[in-house]
Amino acid sequence: MFPHHREREQPIFCARAHVFQIDPTTKRNWIPASKHAVTVSFFYDANRNVYRIISVGGTKAIINCTVTPSMTFTKTSQKFGQWADSRANTVYGLGFATEQQLHQFSEKFKEVKDAARLAREKSQDKELANTALSIAAPQFSQDLSDELQSPPVMCVNGPEDKLFRSQSADITLSSEKERIKKMLSEGSICEMNLEAEFFSLQDSNTKLVAALHEANANVEQWKKQLTAYQEETDRLREQVAELEAHGGHGPSDRLKDELTQSLEELEALLKAKDEEIHILQSKKVEYHEMEHDRDEAIHRLRETEMRNAELERRIQNTEQNLNNSLEDRDRMDSEVQRAIEILDIKIFDLNDLRQSLVKLIDK
């Protein structure tokens, strides 16, 4: 991710998968976009109200796709799914480790697509409303200036004050909702970092377990070789002692030198094997430390999930309060509208009365 994207985009969901792209030539074969499983994340841009799917492998972006309402995620097997990106003129494929992970990603894709559709509809409705208001505003101002030329307009200050207070409460609730959503997004970032750390620890743990099993097998083999070398060394030492007891003859001296050289080579080999055994034992200690770190990461991940659940509950309560406040505001709006209608009737009656008085004075 680039720095300016991090400032305005927030992650809302992430998963681990192998990424593929369709062959642009044949449009049939899949080309791997990553050597290993990478993190595939949904991001939300609050400023532009846009959802994106992003995956980074090394220093380059493997997936950078803006979700549109026309996109569809299709499950082609129990652990594989795909979707088409018309802007990039390609088809992305994701291979998951389990069927459950594929199902979770598919459900999140559907939710994000529906959210993108609602965002587009709201944007279109807002543009239409702004256009209608810009057309109707001059005429409404002219009619209002023609009809309300007398001081009784000041009587509507009471309902307007109520409306202002309801809008202030709405703004307060909206700011509280945004604050809680920000806290939830921060918790999601922390959870994503913990998940990345957890996946990295799992990979390290798998490699260490494989190395430990291989080391254990090698240790058993080296122990057998060590025993055989020790027996050979003892036998050679006995032969040297026997030759020394028989006295020094020419051929015996040469054999003695050969045996001594073989003995030195065997001792050097034994020393090297001992050093390898010590190295493997130190790796075993590192493996236990990695297991401890993994347990701590799992514990932190569970705590973060609990905090996210609490934040979601608070958001639901805030949304409920916001809905109640909106209903109260709608009721107040209806009361204000009725008061304005009554005021219009009174003004009309006053105008009739004034005209009647003018006629009486003229008579």
Disulfide bonds with the S-S distance in Angstrom:
none
